[in-house]
Amino acid sequence: MKDHYPHKKRNLYCTTDHMFQKIIPSCLILIITIFYIIYLLQNEGMIWTEHTSFKQQDSISTNIHNDVSQSTETDRELRIQQGIAQEILRFHVIANSDSEEDQALKLKVKDAVTRALQPKLDKASDITEARNILSEELYHLEELSDKIIQENGFTYTASASIEKGYFPLKVYGDLTLPPGEYEAVRIELGSATGRNWWCIMFPPLCFVDATYNVIPESSKEELKYVLTEEEYDSIFSNKNDKEKVKVKVSFKLFSFLDKWIDNK
């Protein structure tokens, strides 16, 4: 049978081809888009984890840097303290108790002992000689202390020794000794549970008038002789040093606030 509408069929075929040409690319774009979205959803956790990991690594790096700085400063302070400890001998008189009577007796024992030791320690040229002199005098120091105790009507006794021990930060006039382990001559009165009196026995700072809040220049010169410049500077504070401490504390406070704000 003869086709009476051949031109209509051709138009239909052309229209269908044209539609396919438009639909297929659109479908491909849609499929690619869907797959890309699925990929992003699947990898979102990993991308976020990597981002967080970078932040954590940066934080760890910063903390390590701060820890190293703090460690370096701590090592320096320890080195200075140990250097000072190798060149000085401390002297401590520990009272029987904190009662007024026991504390007053402590000072009397201190006065008698320092008077007895001054001429002997004047002969010491270094810490080794001073240690040897004091070791030989321990028995006499106990005898002298017991005598003062008995003269003041107390019945307990005294013990004298040279030993190493940890001491907290101590201020003596305008001198500040950092905390740490030091060698010290110790005279313990009775139960030795009261407050102690202390000074530096060598170099001989015990024999100056401690009622003034400044170490005499002559005594400072003796310290300069046995300590390094760094060690000497570390134990004598001045106004400028105190201002530096205030600035350092303020700087740390602002640094803390900055970090706190950043984390918000």
FENDA-V505639 format. One record per residue. RES is the residue in three letters. OMEGA is omega in whole degrees, -180 to 180 (NA if undefined). Layout:
res=RES omega=OMEGA
res=RES omega=OMEGA
//
This chain:
res=MET omega=-175
res=LYS omega=179
res=ASP omega=-178
res=HIS omega=-177
res=TYR omega=-178
res=PRO omega=-178
res=HIS omega=179
res=LYS omega=179
res=LYS omega=-180
res=ARG omega=179
res=ASN omega=180
res=LEU omega=179
res=TYR omega=-180
res=CYS omega=180
res=THR omega=180
res=THR omega=179
res=ASP omega=-179
res=HIS omega=179
res=MET omega=179
res=PHE omega=-180
res=GLN omega=178
res=LYS omega=-175
res=ILE omega=-175
res=ILE omega=177
res=PRO omega=179
res=SER omega=178
res=CYS omega=179
res=LEU omega=178
res=ILE omega=179
res=LEU omega=-180
res=ILE omega=179
res=ILE omega=180
res=THR omega=180
res=ILE omega=179
res=PHE omega=-180
res=TYR omega=178
res=ILE omega=178
res=ILE omega=179
res=TYR omega=180
res=LEU omega=-180
res=LEU omega=-179
res=GLN omega=-175
res=ASN omega=-179
res=GLU omega=-180
res=GLY omega=-179
res=MET omega=179
res=ILE omega=179
res=TRP omega=179
res=THR omega=179
res=GLU omega=179
res=HIS omega=178
res=THR omega=-180
res=SER omega=179
res=PHE omega=179
res=LYS omega=179
res=GLN omega=179
res=GLN omega=178
res=ASP omega=178
res=SER omega=179
res=ILE omega=179
res=SER omega=179
res=THR omega=180
res=ASN omega=179
res=ILE omega=179
res=HIS omega=179
res=ASN omega=179
res=ASP omega=179
res=VAL omega=179
res=SER omega=179
res=GLN omega=179
res=SER omega=179
res=THR omega=179
res=GLU omega=178
res=THR omega=178
res=ASP omega=180
res=ARG omega=180
res=GLU omega=179
res=LEU omega=180
res=ARG omega=179
res=ILE omega=-180
res=GLN omega=-179
res=GLN omega=177
res=GLY omega=177
res=ILE omega=-177
res=ALA omega=-179
res=GLN omega=-173
res=GLU omega=-178
res=ILE omega=172
res=LEU omega=179
res=ARG omega=178
res=PHE omega=-179
res=HIS omega=171
res=VAL omega=-176
res=ILE omega=-176
res=ALA omega=178
res=ASN omega=179
res=SER omega=178
res=ASP omega=176
res=SER omega=-179
res=GLU omega=-178
res=GLU omega=-179
res=ASP omega=179
res=GLN omega=177
res=ALA omega=178
res=LEU omega=178
res=LYS omega=-178
res=LEU omega=177
res=LYS omega=177
res=VAL omega=179
res=LYS omega=-179
res=ASP omega=-178
res=ALA omega=-178
res=VAL omega=-179
res=THR omega=177
res=ARG omega=-178
res=ALA omega=-175
res=LEU omega=-174
res=GLN omega=-179
res=PRO omega=-180
res=LYS omega=-178
res=LEU omega=175
res=ASP omega=-179
res=LYS omega=-176
res=ALA omega=-180
res=SER omega=177
res=ASP omega=-175
res=ILE omega=180
res=THR omega=178
res=GLU omega=179
res=ALA omega=179
res=ARG omega=179
res=ASN omega=179
res=ILE omega=-178
res=LEU omega=178
res=SER omega=179
res=GLU omega=-176
res=GLU omega=-175
res=LEU omega=-179
res=TYR omega=180
res=HIS omega=177
res=LEU omega=177
res=GLU omega=179
res=GLU omega=-180
res=LEU omega=180
res=SER omega=179
res=ASP omega=180
res=LYS omega=179
res=ILE omega=-180
res=ILE omega=-179
res=GLN omega=180
res=GLU omega=180
res=ASN omega=172
res=GLY omega=178
res=PHE omega=-175
res=THR omega=-180
res=TYR omega=-177
res=THR omega=-179
res=ALA omega=174
res=SER omega=-179
res=ALA omega=-179
res=SER omega=170
res=ILE omega=-177
res=GLU omega=177
res=LYS omega=178
res=GLY omega=179
res=TYR omega=178
res=PHE omega=176
res=PRO omega=177
res=LEU omega=-178
res=LYS omega=178
res=VAL omega=179
res=TYR omega=-173
res=GLY omega=177
res=ASP omega=179
res=LEU omega=179
res=THR omega=177
res=LEU omega=180
res=PRO omega=178
res=PRO omega=179
res=GLY omega=-178
res=GLU omega=180
res=TYR omega=172
res=GLU omega=-174
res=ALA omega=168
res=VAL omega=-177
res=ARG omega=171
res=ILE omega=-178
res=GLU omega=-179
res=LEU omega=180
res=GLY omega=-178
res=SER omega=176
res=ALA omega=179
res=THR omega=-179
res=GLY omega=178
res=ARG omega=-178
res=ASN omega=170
res=TRP omega=-177
res=TRP omega=173
res=CYS omega=175
res=ILE omega=-177
res=MET omega=175
res=PHE omega=-9
res=PRO omega=-167
res=PRO omega=174
res=LEU omega=-179
res=CYS omega=-171
res=PHE omega=175
res=VAL omega=-179
res=ASP omega=-176
res=ALA omega=179
res=THR omega=175
res=TYR omega=-176
res=ASN omega=179
res=VAL omega=176
res=ILE omega=179
res=PRO omega=-179
res=GLU omega=179
res=SER omega=179
res=SER omega=177
res=LYS omega=178
res=GLU omega=178
res=GLU omega=177
res=LEU omega=178
res=LYS omega=-177
res=TYR omega=-175
res=VAL omega=-178
res=LEU omega=173
res=THR omega=180
res=GLU omega=179
res=GLU omega=-180
res=GLU omega=-179
res=TYR omega=-179
res=ASP omega=-176
res=SER omega=-176
res=ILE omega=177
res=PHE omega=-178
res=SER omega=174
res=ASN omega=-176
res=LYS omega=-179
res=ASN omega=179
res=ASP omega=-179
res=LYS omega=178
res=GLU omega=178
res=LYS omega=179
res=VAL omega=180
res=LYS omega=179
res=VAL omega=-179
res=LYS omega=179
res=VAL omega=180
res=SER omega=179
res=PHE omega=179
res=LYS omega=180
res=LEU omega=179
res=PHE omega=178
res=SER omega=179
res=PHE omega=-180
res=LEU omega=178
res=ASP omega=179
res=LYS omega=-179
res=TRP omega=179
res=ILE omega=-180
res=ASP omega=-177
res=ASN omega=-179
res=LYS omega=NA
//
